[in-house]
């Protein structure tokens, strides 16, 4: 457990009668936890007691509850009545309200996610979704780490509930600047972009995102396995909601899902980027020279396998497939909610962006027009 130094002027809170989720511990550990009451930082009680002669001034009996680090949700479209993709006069105050509400679900940091929209929506919302650090107020609720732009540069054949009229295919990085706004293309504002790697110019766009410190995630894509491997070589380090909105794996054609079995020695054929995807009539041009190698810090996980988000709500992915993915690449597994604005609201019918309407049925959210899954209404604690 990481601890910090403690000043004699600080105060100590002891959490007792609790179970701790500790790194590398196979089960929960019954152990007291000591916190700096001012900063909330975990402290070493021996240092506080023996070096600074300080004892706990406040003890909290958690009555056998579990204490874990705060959750980080890297794909959440909205919650508690706020759709992050729907600008309004009350957007800033509503954002402040849901940040506080998210804390009640165990989320302490998140990437507010924007679905595929027209240009004005990004220009209106992204400035509000910037990372809260370094001037973060700990009393303001869950911390924004920057936005996740899920589209509009995705495959029309794998767009799910994204509005087809909003989708775009980049011809150069300038198209991303025109869409999101050049000032917003920094990791303090946009932390992550989901972009289909089989689209035009992706082989130049992905390295450009990497150079700017923006994470590229493969998703809403009809890419072949070779195209997906090639995207890893360009700098992609993540997959957006594994299994959903992508070709399903076959033992002779593993597709994007097959990246979970990729090794550091695996590489796409030189012609991979020029092979059109089954859903695309266009192809990406091959550069005259291979891309520069990734520095060690830019690699995703061991053996160059990407991290992958997965929605474990019992609706998006069958539990057996979830277990299979986790067993294949446990250190790369990231649970996400893909929650919509109806998280925390009563069941019923609600308006969505671009004139659409969806229905909340327990943890399930479906688009009325198609009956298809439209995100979730589940939180990470569930």
C-alpha angles and dihedrals in degrees: 000000000000115000136181137214117271129216122222090238093060126093128230131226118195120206108203138178090034141123119235129211099220127184113267093003109130092211138022113286124223103225139129118254125212123207135186101246091213102048102020089232120148109248137195106251094205091058091048095046102040103028100036099023091230124146130191113281095186128041124190120197106211093189096228095315123151121252116203137159113274117275122251115211111197095181118044120137096192144311144201093028099315121112107198089211094056113080116203140161089264096045096113095048092043090052090053090050095052092046088063092043092052090062088067089062092053095256113135098166133025147167107234103222127220119201123213108304141157119272099265092060093059092047091052101043108032097070088059093049098056118131111280094218138127093024094039119153107217089207092058094079132240115011123243111225092190131285131301109217105203098190160292087167095069137117116279089218092055101035096116108191094346111122108259092213090062097054121111138183115217120232092183141350087271088073090062090049090050092049104042099022122259092250091056094056096094127098093248089066105023111030099171138017126196108212130164107243095212092066122105116282094009090127089063097033097055095054089046090055090048091053090054093050094249116139117235117211124192110230148128083036141139092201121149120236090259092051090049091050089050089052089056088054089054092053109277111148106174146044120220116232098337116237093012120101095003138087112285116244122263124187090244096034109035096174120188092333088062089070087082086072096043119123133205089257094053116102136165120252114263090251095051095100091052094053109100118230118244090256100043129079091193130068135208118250119241117239121238092243133030119264119264115268118263115256113240092255092055095056114106106224140327114322090012093283114151128242112250133207116218132183107227097186095120089246108068096043131023111243091240092056090046090053091047093053093047092049091050095051114003096166091055098051116114119180112219131178103211081205122181130214090273093070103121094018131106122268113273146090120311136179119247135191124294092027096296126138128210136187127226114215109175107296091345124092120190133184108242094215095057106012088232125142109275106190121289144277096218129111127218093251090060 
